[in-house]
Amino acid sequence: MLSYRHSFHAGNHADLLKHLVLLALVRKLGEKDKPFTCLDSHAGAGTYDLQSANALMNAEYESGIARLWRQPVKSSLLQDYLHCVEALNPDGELHYYPGSPAVARWALRERDRLLLLDLQQEEVDLLRAHMRGDARIAIHQRDAFEGLLALTPPDPRRGLVLIDPSYEQKADYQRVVDCVHKLHRRWPVGILAVWYPLLGEARDRSEWLKKALQQERLDALSCIELTVSPQAPEFGMHGSGMLLVNTPWQLERVLEDALNEVLPRLGTDVHFSIETLSESE
Ligand SMILES: C[S@@+](CC[C@H](N)C(=O)[O-])C[C@H]1O[C@@H](n2cnc3c(N)ncnc32)[C@H](O)[C@@H]1O
């Protein structure tokens, strides 16, 4: 039984990292005229009300997007990201936050496609309502890992997948590794982007995940991590990371510029790293 609701976490530091990387990838694909497909395997509700009871429970957005809201920034990626958030909040108050489907949609062109998957009925109902009337978007209520293999390679063939599980079940880590391995074989040109949490020592599986993916002979594998506090001995999420397969040329530089500006606004014990784990063949 699934119980994860992203509305409790929307706009936190992990969303900042994930959505900046997602937007950077979609912008890269948009640099060429040819259309592309973006798949989002764990799409969630699409847009989040930051004044809802769920969002206010821990108000995680206050140490995330609220720190950047209406701040002048130089990086063009960061400017685009903030424009995307502003588009949902035209009156100038930070009330709504775009989930990954809304971030991707914001940067789509007329002939690009967005395929969204989620398993939970409530999330899918909200997602349908938020994405209504956009002919570029298809929503599938089905298991992410089975669905991704069925829907790839997509048409248009250029594109990317965001894989963003809640990792409620430990088995999700192995399912991610198996899925990435199969996707890369089925769709060698696809960009694959996997989000993962950095947890307290007792629970952390990030090193295992990185090592497991490094053994899969994936092209241009890179890893971007953002931490906002020291690692706790037991529980708690002190940061998160993204693993990218087929990392586009010069993406690291674009992310570095954006994250260098994000860092001082999030706090004093905040760090990021960008690492190349394998080169392209
Ligand atoms: C972390 S949230 C997604 C957040 C979203 N990607 C964003 O950035 O706005 C994870 C989502 O995965 C969904 N989910 C969990 N297990 C799934 C599965 N096996 N297949 C598809 N969706 C699943 C949950 O319903 C939840 O909405």
The ligand as an SDF file (V2000), in Angstrom:
LIG
                    3D

 27 29  0  0  0  0  0  0  0  0999 V2000
    8.5990   11.7880   -4.9530 C   0  0  0  0  0  0  0  0  0  0  0  0
    6.9620   11.7040   -5.5200 S   0  0  0  0  0  0  0  0  0  0  0  0
    7.0240   12.4440   -7.0990 C   0  0  0  0  0  0  0  0  0  0  0  0
    7.3140   13.9170   -7.1230 C   0  0  0  0  0  0  0  0  0  0  0  0
    7.3880   14.4970   -8.5020 C   0  0  0  0  0  0  0  0  0  0  0  0
    8.2850   13.7470   -9.3670 N   0  0  0  0  0  0  0  0  0  0  0  0
    7.8800   15.9350   -8.4620 C   0  0  0  0  0  0  0  0  0  0  0  0
    9.0980   16.1590   -8.5140 O   0  0  0  0  0  0  0  0  0  0  0  0
    7.0390   16.8270   -8.4060 O   0  0  0  0  0  0  0  0  0  0  0  0
    6.8190   10.0030   -5.8950 C   0  0  0  0  0  0  0  0  0  0  0  0
    5.5060    9.6070   -6.5780 C   0  0  0  0  0  0  0  0  0  0  0  0
    5.6470    8.2410   -6.9960 O   0  0  0  0  0  0  0  0  0  0  0  0
    4.3790    7.6360   -6.9350 C   0  0  0  0  0  0  0  0  0  0  0  0
    4.6540    6.1750   -6.9340 N   0  0  0  0  0  0  0  0  0  0  0  0
    5.1010    5.4010   -5.9220 C   0  0  0  0  0  0  0  0  0  0  0  0
    5.3300    4.1450   -6.3620 N   0  0  0  0  0  0  0  0  0  0  0  0
    5.0490    4.1370   -7.6940 C   0  0  0  0  0  0  0  0  0  0  0  0
    5.1080    3.1440   -8.7040 C   0  0  0  0  0  0  0  0  0  0  0  0
    5.5070    1.9000   -8.4550 N   0  0  0  0  0  0  0  0  0  0  0  0
    4.7790    3.5100   -9.9600 N   0  0  0  0  0  0  0  0  0  0  0  0
    4.3580    4.7780  -10.2420 C   0  0  0  0  0  0  0  0  0  0  0  0
    4.2740    5.7590   -9.3150 N   0  0  0  0  0  0  0  0  0  0  0  0
    4.6110    5.4380   -8.0570 C   0  0  0  0  0  0  0  0  0  0  0  0
    3.7320    8.2020   -5.7070 C   0  0  0  0  0  0  0  0  0  0  0  0
    2.3330    8.1450   -5.8410 O   0  0  0  0  0  0  0  0  0  0  0  0
    4.2650    9.6490   -5.7130 C   0  0  0  0  0  0  0  0  0  0  0  0
    3.3180   10.5090   -6.3150 O   0  0  0  0  0  0  0  0  0  0  0  0
  1  2  1  0
  2  3  1  0
  2 10  1  0
  3  4  1  0
  4  5  1  0
  5  6  1  0
  5  7  1  0
  7  8  2  0
  7  9  1  0
 10 11  1  0
 11 12  1  0
 11 26  1  0
 12 13  1  0
 13 14  1  0
 13 24  1  0
 14 15  1  0
 14 23  1  0
 15 16  2  0
 16 17  1  0
 17 18  1  0
 17 23  2  0
 18 19  1  0
 18 20  2  0
 20 21  1  0
 21 22  2  0
 22 23  1  0
 24 25  1  0
 24 26  1  0
 26 27  1  0
M  CHG  2   2   1   9  -1
M  END
$$$$
